[in-house]
């Protein structure tokens, strides 16, 4: 829907849009998926984006039939959808990394305050660190054994088509 495109053009998160518009994040998610919403929600979003209400309620006449025929996930261009997914994956990884650093630092502080003779926090750092490294390898596609090409090949194989 146009709300998602406008939000992404402004580089806002759904949370930021929700705060600015006075709507809940869940409502923003529903609207972006194309579900019906009330006029007050549309007015609120139009005010935030500084566009007329009609821009958010009318569909592009050329794309109306195409959009009805296509599933919601296929409405965005493939490149656009892939870029959005990569950014979401990066955001998820960096969030994971920050949580790791903060919590492990806290565990080391607790360790040094309670039992400085034995450093048990290394075990938590090692275990969780393996998970962070695995997440990084996945996000940055260092080893892409099961990537898009592999998936496509398997789908074609299951459907009995030759590549």
Short mmCIF file of the C-alpha atoms (twelve columns), coordinates in Angstrom:
data_MODEL
# 
_entry.id   MODEL 
# 
loop_
_atom_site.group_PDB 
_atom_site.id 
_atom_site.type_symbol 
_atom_site.label_atom_id 
_atom_site.label_alt_id 
_atom_site.label_comp_id 
_atom_site.label_asym_id 
_atom_site.label_seq_id 
_atom_site.Cartn_x 
_atom_site.Cartn_y 
_atom_site.Cartn_z 
_atom_site.pdbx_PDB_model_num 
ATOM 1   C CA . UNK A 1   0.000   0.000   0.000   1 
ATOM 2   C CA . UNK A 2   1.021   3.596   -0.443  1 
ATOM 3   C CA . UNK A 3   1.462   4.100   3.313   1 
ATOM 4   C CA . UNK A 4   4.368   1.678   3.375   1 
ATOM 5   C CA . UNK A 5   6.047   3.372   0.414   1 
ATOM 6   C CA . UNK A 6   5.615   6.817   1.949   1 
ATOM 7   C CA . UNK A 7   6.973   5.572   5.276   1 
ATOM 8   C CA . UNK A 8   9.997   3.972   3.626   1 
ATOM 9   C CA . UNK A 9   10.677  7.074   1.545   1 
ATOM 10  C CA . UNK A 10  10.903  9.060   4.770   1 
ATOM 11  C CA . UNK A 11  13.038  6.288   6.359   1 
ATOM 12  C CA . UNK A 12  10.663  5.947   9.309   1 
ATOM 13  C CA . UNK A 13  10.049  2.791   11.254  1 
ATOM 14  C CA . UNK A 14  6.510   1.609   11.916  1 
ATOM 15  C CA . UNK A 15  7.037   2.608   15.552  1 
ATOM 16  C CA . UNK A 16  7.998   6.167   14.570  1 
ATOM 17  C CA . UNK A 17  5.004   6.478   12.260  1 
ATOM 18  C CA . UNK A 18  2.735   5.175   14.997  1 
ATOM 19  C CA . UNK A 19  4.036   7.773   17.459  1 
ATOM 20  C CA . UNK A 20  3.691   10.640  14.992  1 
ATOM 21  C CA . UNK A 21  0.204   9.629   13.869  1 
ATOM 22  C CA . UNK A 22  -1.178  8.620   17.255  1 
ATOM 23  C CA . UNK A 23  -2.059  5.163   15.948  1 
ATOM 24  C CA . UNK A 24  -0.858  1.840   17.285  1 
ATOM 25  C CA . UNK A 25  1.948   -0.073  15.589  1 
ATOM 26  C CA . UNK A 26  -0.511  -2.902  14.979  1 
ATOM 27  C CA . UNK A 27  -2.831  -0.525  13.126  1 
ATOM 28  C CA . UNK A 28  0.050   0.693   10.964  1 
ATOM 29  C CA . UNK A 29  0.931   -2.932  10.154  1 
ATOM 30  C CA . UNK A 30  -2.660  -3.698  9.166   1 
ATOM 31  C CA . UNK A 31  -2.919  -0.634  6.952   1 
ATOM 32  C CA . UNK A 32  0.375   -1.457  5.230   1 
ATOM 33  C CA . UNK A 33  -0.917  -4.950  4.477   1 
ATOM 34  C CA . UNK A 34  -3.910  -3.410  2.728   1 
ATOM 35  C CA . UNK A 35  -6.579  -4.130  5.323   1 
ATOM 36  C CA . UNK A 36  -9.438  -1.659  5.648   1 
ATOM 37  C CA . UNK A 37  -9.126  1.129   8.180   1 
ATOM 38  C CA . UNK A 38  -11.238 3.983   9.454   1 
ATOM 39  C CA . UNK A 39  -11.382 7.491   8.078   1 
ATOM 40  C CA . UNK A 40  -9.812  8.906   11.250  1 
ATOM 41  C CA . UNK A 41  -6.757  6.684   10.771  1 
ATOM 42  C CA . UNK A 42  -6.442  7.800   7.154   1 
ATOM 43  C CA . UNK A 43  -6.782  11.465  8.188   1 
ATOM 44  C CA . UNK A 44  -4.098  11.006  10.807  1 
ATOM 45  C CA . UNK A 45  -1.692  9.408   8.337   1 
ATOM 46  C CA . UNK A 46  -2.442  12.035  5.689   1 
ATOM 47  C CA . UNK A 47  -1.563  14.763  8.191   1 
ATOM 48  C CA . UNK A 48  1.732   13.069  9.091   1 
ATOM 49  C CA . UNK A 49  2.738   12.552  5.461   1 
ATOM 50  C CA . UNK A 50  1.357   15.988  4.503   1 
ATOM 51  C CA . UNK A 51  -0.677  14.599  1.618   1 
ATOM 52  C CA . UNK A 52  -4.384  14.860  0.806   1 
ATOM 53  C CA . UNK A 53  -6.609  12.150  2.266   1 
ATOM 54  C CA . UNK A 54  -7.632  11.160  -1.260  1 
ATOM 55  C CA . UNK A 55  -4.013  10.177  -2.029  1 
ATOM 56  C CA . UNK A 56  -4.199  7.514   0.664   1 
ATOM 57  C CA . UNK A 57  -7.664  6.233   -0.227  1 
ATOM 58  C CA . UNK A 58  -7.521  6.164   -4.036  1 
ATOM 59  C CA . UNK A 59  -5.675  3.481   -5.924  1 
ATOM 60  C CA . UNK A 60  -3.666  4.075   -9.058  1 
ATOM 61  C CA . UNK A 61  -6.125  3.288   -11.894 1 
ATOM 62  C CA . UNK A 62  -3.435  1.613   -14.005 1 
ATOM 63  C CA . UNK A 63  -2.334  -0.681  -11.187 1 
ATOM 64  C CA . UNK A 64  -5.765  -1.451  -9.692  1 
ATOM 65  C CA . UNK A 65  -6.331  -4.611  -11.731 1 
ATOM 66  C CA . UNK A 66  -2.714  -5.741  -11.388 1 
ATOM 67  C CA . UNK A 67  -2.783  -5.257  -7.619  1 
ATOM 68  C CA . UNK A 68  -6.005  -7.231  -7.290  1 
ATOM 69  C CA . UNK A 69  -4.482  -10.119 -9.249  1 
ATOM 70  C CA . UNK A 70  -1.195  -10.149 -7.318  1 
ATOM 71  C CA . UNK A 71  -0.709  -11.337 -3.755  1 
ATOM 72  C CA . UNK A 72  0.233   -8.609  -1.268  1 
ATOM 73  C CA . UNK A 73  3.862   -9.709  -1.048  1 
ATOM 74  C CA . UNK A 74  4.254   -9.515  -4.828  1 
ATOM 75  C CA . UNK A 75  3.075   -5.903  -5.037  1 
ATOM 76  C CA . UNK A 76  6.499   -4.514  -4.303  1 
ATOM 77  C CA . UNK A 77  9.140   -4.898  -6.908  1 
ATOM 78  C CA . UNK A 78  11.429  -7.847  -6.275  1 
ATOM 79  C CA . UNK A 79  14.446  -5.607  -5.814  1 
ATOM 80  C CA . UNK A 80  12.562  -3.392  -3.408  1 
ATOM 81  C CA . UNK A 81  11.348  -6.341  -1.357  1 
ATOM 82  C CA . UNK A 82  14.822  -7.866  -1.291  1 
ATOM 83  C CA . UNK A 83  16.362  -4.567  -0.163  1 
ATOM 84  C CA . UNK A 84  13.756  -4.188  2.573   1 
ATOM 85  C CA . UNK A 85  14.442  -7.724  3.791   1 
ATOM 86  C CA . UNK A 86  18.200  -7.146  3.836   1 
ATOM 87  C CA . UNK A 87  17.782  -3.958  5.845   1 
ATOM 88  C CA . UNK A 88  15.492  -5.752  8.303   1 
ATOM 89  C CA . UNK A 89  18.031  -8.577  8.623   1 
ATOM 90  C CA . UNK A 90  20.844  -6.084  9.260   1 
ATOM 91  C CA . UNK A 91  18.744  -4.282  11.855  1 
ATOM 92  C CA . UNK A 92  18.000  -7.583  13.555  1 
ATOM 93  C CA . UNK A 93  21.695  -8.531  13.599  1 
ATOM 94  C CA . UNK A 94  22.862  -5.201  15.008  1 
ATOM 95  C CA . UNK A 95  20.158  -5.361  17.665  1 
ATOM 96  C CA . UNK A 96  21.305  -8.889  18.542  1 
ATOM 97  C CA . UNK A 97  24.945  -7.750  18.710  1 
ATOM 98  C CA . UNK A 98  24.160  -4.781  20.979  1 
ATOM 99  C CA . UNK A 99  22.159  -6.983  23.353  1 
ATOM 100 C CA . UNK A 100 25.042  -9.475  23.400  1 
ATOM 101 C CA . UNK A 101 27.614  -6.812  24.265  1 
ATOM 102 C CA . UNK A 102 25.512  -5.225  27.011  1 
ATOM 103 C CA . UNK A 103 24.450  -8.468  28.674  1 
ATOM 104 C CA . UNK A 104 27.861  -10.129 28.460  1 
ATOM 105 C CA . UNK A 105 29.484  -6.979  29.887  1 
ATOM 106 C CA . UNK A 106 26.967  -7.121  32.729  1 
ATOM 107 C CA . UNK A 107 27.731  -10.790 33.339  1 
ATOM 108 C CA . UNK A 108 31.467  -10.067 33.517  1 
ATOM 109 C CA . UNK A 109 30.832  -7.269  36.023  1 
ATOM 110 C CA . UNK A 110 28.692  -9.600  38.145  1 
ATOM 111 C CA . UNK A 111 31.349  -12.298 37.814  1 
ATOM 112 C CA . UNK A 112 34.155  -10.014 38.999  1 
ATOM 113 C CA . UNK A 113 32.065  -8.717  41.903  1 
ATOM 114 C CA . UNK A 114 30.890  -12.123 43.137  1 
ATOM 115 C CA . UNK A 115 33.689  -14.565 42.355  1 
ATOM 116 C CA . UNK A 116 36.793  -12.984 40.830  1 
ATOM 117 C CA . UNK A 117 38.782  -16.198 41.277  1 
ATOM 118 C CA . UNK A 118 36.843  -18.081 38.591  1 
ATOM 119 C CA . UNK A 119 35.690  -16.347 35.427  1 
ATOM 120 C CA . UNK A 120 32.501  -18.227 34.566  1 
ATOM 121 C CA . UNK A 121 31.166  -15.437 32.319  1 
ATOM 122 C CA . UNK A 122 33.415  -16.743 29.524  1 
ATOM 123 C CA . UNK A 123 31.073  -19.703 29.114  1 
ATOM 124 C CA . UNK A 124 28.066  -17.475 28.490  1 
ATOM 125 C CA . UNK A 125 30.113  -15.245 26.171  1 
ATOM 126 C CA . UNK A 126 31.312  -18.273 24.222  1 
ATOM 127 C CA . UNK A 127 27.893  -19.924 23.901  1 
ATOM 128 C CA . UNK A 128 26.032  -16.801 22.919  1 
ATOM 129 C CA . UNK A 129 28.971  -15.619 20.819  1 
ATOM 130 C CA . UNK A 130 28.605  -18.676 18.608  1 
ATOM 131 C CA . UNK A 131 25.001  -17.638 18.008  1 
ATOM 132 C CA . UNK A 132 26.018  -14.060 17.161  1 
ATOM 133 C CA . UNK A 133 28.689  -15.296 14.739  1 
ATOM 134 C CA . UNK A 134 26.169  -17.629 13.111  1 
ATOM 135 C CA . UNK A 135 23.722  -14.741 12.773  1 
ATOM 136 C CA . UNK A 136 26.442  -12.562 11.204  1 
ATOM 137 C CA . UNK A 137 27.398  -15.271 8.715   1 
ATOM 138 C CA . UNK A 138 23.759  -15.572 7.712   1 
ATOM 139 C CA . UNK A 139 23.085  -11.829 7.399   1 
ATOM 140 C CA . UNK A 140 26.287  -10.981 5.547   1 
ATOM 141 C CA . UNK A 141 25.978  -14.138 3.407   1 
ATOM 142 C CA . UNK A 142 29.547  -15.275 4.009   1 
ATOM 143 C CA . UNK A 143 28.662  -18.890 3.349   1 
ATOM 144 C CA . UNK A 144 25.506  -19.008 1.283   1 
ATOM 145 C CA . UNK A 145 24.941  -22.747 1.019   1 
ATOM 146 C CA . UNK A 146 21.162  -22.509 1.299   1 
ATOM 147 C CA . UNK A 147 20.580  -19.167 -0.454  1 
ATOM 148 C CA . UNK A 148 18.102  -18.060 -3.077  1 
ATOM 149 C CA . UNK A 149 19.741  -20.102 -5.853  1 
ATOM 150 C CA . UNK A 150 19.553  -23.287 -3.803  1 
ATOM 151 C CA . UNK A 151 15.898  -22.606 -2.931  1 
ATOM 152 C CA . UNK A 152 15.025  -21.973 -6.573  1 
ATOM 153 C CA . UNK A 153 16.783  -25.157 -7.628  1 
ATOM 154 C CA . UNK A 154 14.930  -27.218 -5.011  1 
ATOM 155 C CA . UNK A 155 11.555  -25.728 -5.957  1 
ATOM 156 C CA . UNK A 156 12.145  -26.477 -9.627  1 
ATOM 157 C CA . UNK A 157 13.227  -29.996 -8.694  1 
ATOM 158 C CA . UNK A 158 10.053  -30.581 -6.629  1 
ATOM 159 C CA . UNK A 159 7.898   -29.264 -9.442  1 
ATOM 160 C CA . UNK A 160 9.647   -31.571 -11.915 1 
ATOM 161 C CA . UNK A 161 10.986  -28.774 -14.054 1 
ATOM 162 C CA . UNK A 162 14.448  -28.574 -15.502 1 
ATOM 163 C CA . UNK A 163 16.555  -25.469 -15.061 1 
# 
